[in-house]
């Protein structure tokens, strides 16, 4: 037995559940995966005698690495002026119809170089990593032509190569109608399905396919065409659904066995049942709810009643959720949605892993799982959702290696 690393003196929450914390625990890692964990007093002798590295976690509370399963991290410019317009009374839809919204970010993203997009996205990614994020989804959707969508997805791949974080890429070509296709939405969907997706999938840039199904986005029929195109390339799908109105997008996503349906403020019980039957995840985005001052709460009671897994994500984007703090989203989910701590923690670990759909991300500390975990300077898991702006993350381990170290670790 070679190459065993022991992480000792941990207060371990294997599934980030406040009710299941192992005191004085050890994690044994080999070949980037967890081979054993449990009470240090029960550590098998073979690990004690054959370990090559031993790291003390100093009694820190340890959770699985956090997962941000819905972001738009790569984009040009910002939309601070639109924020001011909304404060003055303009709605999100009004701004979009006047040439603002997503289309304004499209202009800035098309004009930016790949290096410029990488530099700005890297700052946002590093802020998330500093809070214990070890896996993240990054969508395209601000290019809306083949060249710019390719540029965005390549930047997303580069982020995962240059930082110790798992990046899953999602093609969101059906995010908005580009100006050059004004009044020709069906023609644009033809471009998405017949030109853009085939080229990007062939280049290995796409892990999943998303669509914005909404009054200011795309119809059910257009969304289904995108899903059918994704299925030709054996790519999983997901959907921005029921954010501003009830259109039935969630039920459509469920029929196509979507990884997730996201936003969901206007979701009805039929849609909830469809998610349950499909095994899809409901991804709630409290940052967007807060930022656009939505008043319609997601149907949490229905989701719980029908046992639909609930994930929480930042929706980090320039227009409706310009945040780079997944921990703040935990706080918002608790305060705005009245979700209990255990539920929101599952939402950024086990349930977020399902929504991410990445084969190397499980959201738990488990035998055989990737060794992705975080050490926190806190006494209880409730503090992860309680504090706002106080840095409590001390160490991040991804695939068994130190990805971020904010203290001196005794070895």
Residue pairs with C-beta under 8 A, 6 or more apart in sequence:
1 30
1 46
1 47
1 50
2 50
2 52
3 30
3 31
3 52
4 28
4 29
4 30
4 35
4 47
4 50
4 51
4 52
4 53
5 28
5 29
5 30
5 51
5 52
5 53
5 54
5 55
5 400
6 26
6 27
6 28
6 29
6 43
6 47
6 51
6 53
6 54
6 55
7 26
7 27
7 28
7 29
7 55
7 57
7 62
7 373
7 397
8 26
8 40
8 54
8 55
8 56
8 57
9 24
9 26
9 40
9 56
9 57
9 58
9 59
10 22
10 24
10 25
10 26
10 27
10 57
10 59
10 60
10 61
10 62
10 375
11 21
11 22
11 23
11 24
11 25
11 59
11 60
11 61
11 62
12 21
12 22
12 25
12 27
12 37
12 62
12 365
13 20
13 21
13 22
13 61
13 62
13 63
13 365
13 381
14 20
14 22
14 37
14 64
14 364
14 365
14 366
15 64
15 346
15 349
15 350
15 364
15 365
16 63
16 64
16 345
16 346
16 348
16 349
16 350
16 381
17 342
17 345
17 346
17 381
18 341
18 342
18 345
18 380
18 381
18 382
19 342
21 61
21 381
22 37
22 38
22 39
23 39
24 39
24 40
24 41
25 37
25 38
25 39
25 40
25 62
26 36
26 37
26 38
26 39
26 40
26 43
27 34
27 36
27 37
27 62
27 365
27 371
27 373
28 34
28 35
28 36
28 37
28 43
28 47
28 51
29 35
29 371
29 400
30 400
31 400
32 370
32 371
32 399
32 400
32 401
33 368
33 369
33 370
33 371
33 400
34 365
34 366
34 367
34 368
34 369
34 370
34 371
35 367
35 368
36 43
36 44
36 47
36 367
37 365
37 367
53 411
54 411
55 409
55 410
55 411
56 409
56 410
56 411
57 375
57 395
57 409
58 410
60 375
60 376
60 377
60 394
60 395
61 375
61 376
61 378
61 379
61 380
61 381
62 365
62 373
62 374
62 375
62 376
63 132
63 345
63 349
63 365
63 373
63 374
63 376
63 381
63 384
64 349
64 350
64 362
64 363
64 364
64 365
64 372
64 373
64 374
65 132
65 133
65 134
65 135
65 349
65 363
65 372
65 373
65 374
65 396
65 397
65 398
66 131
66 132
66 133
66 134
66 326
66 348
66 349
66 352
66 374
67 133
67 134
67 135
67 136
67 348
67 349
67 352
67 353
67 356
67 361
67 363
68 128
68 133
68 135
68 136
68 137
68 313
68 314
68 316
68 326
68 348
68 352
69 136
69 137
69 260
69 281
69 283
69 311
69 313
69 352
69 353
69 355
69 356
70 137
70 139
70 260
70 262
70 283
70 285
70 311
70 313
70 314
70 315
70 355
71 136
71 137
71 138
71 139
71 313
71 314
71 315
71 316
71 317
72 138
72 139
72 141
72 142
72 172
72 315
72 316
72 317
72 318
73 121
73 124
73 125
73 136
73 138
73 156
73 159
73 316
74 109
74 117
74 118
74 121
74 138
74 140
74 142
74 152
74 155
74 156
74 159
75 105
75 108
75 109
75 117
75 120
75 121
75 142
75 152
75 317
75 318
76 105
76 108
76 109
76 110
76 111
76 112
76 116
76 117
76 120
76 142
77 104
77 105
77 107
77 108
77 109
77 112
77 318
78 318
78 322
79 100
79 101
79 104
79 105
79 318
79 319
79 322
82 90
82 95
82 100
82 101
82 104
82 319
83 322
85 95
85 100
86 92
86 95
86 292
86 293
92 101
92 244
92 292
92 319
92 320
93 215
93 216
93 244
95 101
96 102
96 103
96 176
96 216
97 216
99 179
101 176
101 216
101 319
102 141
102 142
102 175
102 176
102 319
103 176
103 178
103 179
105 142
105 318
105 319
106 142
106 143
106 144
106 148
106 176
106 178
106 179
108 142
109 117
109 142
109 143
109 148
109 152
110 143
110 145
110 148
112 120
114 151
114 154
114 155
117 151
117 152
117 155
118 155
118 158
118 159
121 138
121 155
121 156
121 159
122 159
122 162
122 163
124 316
124 324
125 136
125 159
125 163
125 165
126 163
127 324
127 325
128 136
128 314
128 316
128 324
128 325
128 326
129 163
129 165
129 396
129 403
129 404
130 391
130 393
130 404
131 325
131 326
131 327
131 393
132 326
132 327
132 374
132 376
132 393
132 396
133 165
133 326
134 164
134 165
134 166
134 372
134 374
134 396
134 398
134 403
135 165
135 166
135 167
135 168
135 353
135 356
135 358
135 361
135 372
136 165
136 166
136 167
136 168
137 167
137 168
137 169
137 170
137 208
137 313
137 355
137 356
138 156
138 159
138 167
138 168
138 169
138 170
139 169
139 170
139 171
139 172
139 175
139 210
140 149
140 152
140 153
140 156
140 169
140 170
140 171
140 172
140 173
140 175
141 149
141 152
141 172
141 173
141 174
141 175
141 176
141 210
141 212
142 148
142 152
142 175
143 149
143 150
143 151
143 152
143 173
144 173
144 175
144 176
144 177
144 178
145 178
145 196
146 191
146 195
146 196
146 199
146 200
149 171
149 173
149 196
149 200
150 199
150 200
150 203
150 205
153 169
153 171
153 200
153 205
153 206
154 205
156 167
156 169
157 167
157 169
157 205
159 165
159 167
160 166
160 167
164 398
164 399
164 401
164 403
164 404
165 398
165 403
166 358
166 360
166 361
166 372
166 398
168 207
168 208
168 356
168 357
168 358
168 361
169 205
169 206
169 207
169 208
170 206
170 207
170 208
170 209
170 210
170 238
171 196
171 197
171 200
171 201
171 205
171 206
171 208
171 209
171 210
171 235
172 209
172 210
172 211
172 212
173 191
173 192
173 196
173 197
173 226
174 189
174 192
174 210
174 211
174 212
174 217
174 218
174 222
174 223
174 226
175 210
175 211
175 212
175 217
176 212
176 216
176 217
177 185
177 188
178 188
181 187
181 188
181 191
185 218
185 219
185 222
186 222
189 218
189 222
189 225
189 226
192 226
192 229
193 225
193 226
193 228
193 229
194 229
197 206
197 209
197 226
197 229
197 230
197 233
198 229
198 233
200 206
201 233
201 235
206 233
206 235
207 235
207 236
207 357
207 358
208 230
208 235
208 236
208 237
208 238
208 259
208 357
209 226
209 227
209 229
209 230
209 235
209 236
209 237
209 238
210 237
210 238
210 239
210 240
211 217
211 218
211 222
211 223
211 226
211 227
211 237
211 239
211 240
212 218
212 239
212 240
213 219
213 220
213 223
213 239
213 240
213 241
213 247
213 249
213 252
213 253
214 240
214 241
214 243
214 244
214 245
214 247
214 249
215 244
215 245
215 247
216 244
217 240
218 226
220 247
220 248
220 249
220 252
223 239
223 249
223 252
224 252
224 256
226 237
227 237
227 252
227 253
227 256
230 236
230 237
231 237
231 256
236 257
236 258
236 259
236 357
237 253
237 256
237 257
237 258
237 259
238 253
238 258
238 259
238 260
238 261
238 262
238 355
239 249
239 250
239 252
239 253
239 258
239 260
239 261
239 262
240 249
240 262
240 263
241 247
241 249
241 250
241 253
241 261
241 262
241 263
241 264
241 267
241 271
242 249
242 250
242 261
242 263
242 264
242 265
242 266
242 267
242 271
243 263
243 264
243 265
243 266
243 288
244 265
244 266
245 266
246 266
246 267
246 268
246 271
248 271
249 261
250 261
250 264
250 267
250 271
250 272
250 274
250 275
251 270
251 271
251 274
253 260
253 261
253 278
253 280
254 261
254 271
254 274
254 275
254 277
254 278
254 280
255 274
255 278
257 278
257 279
257 280
258 278
258 280
259 280
259 281
259 354
259 355
259 356
259 357
260 280
260 281
260 282
260 283
260 311
260 354
260 355
261 267
261 271
261 275
261 280
261 281
261 282
261 283
262 282
262 283
262 284
262 285
262 313
262 315
263 283
263 284
263 285
263 288
263 298
264 271
264 282
264 283
264 284
264 298
264 299
265 289
265 294
265 296
265 297
265 298
266 296
267 282
267 298
267 299
267 302
268 299
269 299
269 302
269 306
272 282
272 299
272 302
272 303
272 305
272 306
272 308
273 306
275 281
275 282
275 303
275 306
275 308
276 306
276 307
276 308
280 308
281 308
281 309
281 310
281 311
281 351
281 354
281 355
282 298
282 303
282 308
282 309
282 310
282 311
283 310
283 311
283 312
283 313
283 352
283 355
284 298
284 310
284 311
284 312
284 313
284 333
284 337
284 347
285 312
285 313
285 314
285 315
285 321
285 329
286 312
286 329
286 332
286 333
286 336
286 337
287 314
287 315
287 316
287 320
287 321
287 323
287 328
287 329
287 332
288 294
288 315
288 317
288 320
288 321
289 297
289 298
289 332
289 336
289 337
290 332
290 336
291 320
291 321
291 322
291 323
292 320
297 336
297 337
298 337
300 310
300 337
300 338
300 339
303 310
304 310
309 346
309 350
309 351
309 354
310 339
310 343
310 346
310 347
310 351
311 347
311 348
311 351
311 352
311 354
311 355
312 326
312 329
312 330
312 333
312 339
312 344
312 347
312 348
312 352
313 326
313 329
313 348
313 352
313 355
314 321
314 323
314 324
314 325
314 326
314 329
315 321
315 323
316 322
316 323
316 324
323 329
326 348
327 384
327 385
327 387
327 388
328 388
329 348
330 344
330 345
330 347
330 348
330 384
330 385
331 385
331 386
331 387
331 388
333 339
333 344
333 347
333 385
334 340
334 341
334 344
334 385
339 347
341 381
341 382
341 384
341 385
344 385
345 381
345 384
345 385
349 363
349 364
350 362
350 363
350 364
351 363
352 363
353 361
353 362
353 363
353 364
354 363
360 370
361 370
361 372
362 369
362 370
365 373
370 398
370 399
370 400
371 397
371 398
371 399
371 400
372 397
372 398
372 399
373 397
374 393
374 395
374 396
374 397
375 393
375 394
375 395
375 396
375 397
376 383
376 384
376 392
376 393
376 394
377 392
377 393
377 394
378 384
378 392
383 392
384 392
391 406
393 404
393 406
394 405
394 406
394 407
395 402
395 404
395 405
395 406
395 407
395 409
396 402
396 403
396 404
396 405
397 403
402 409
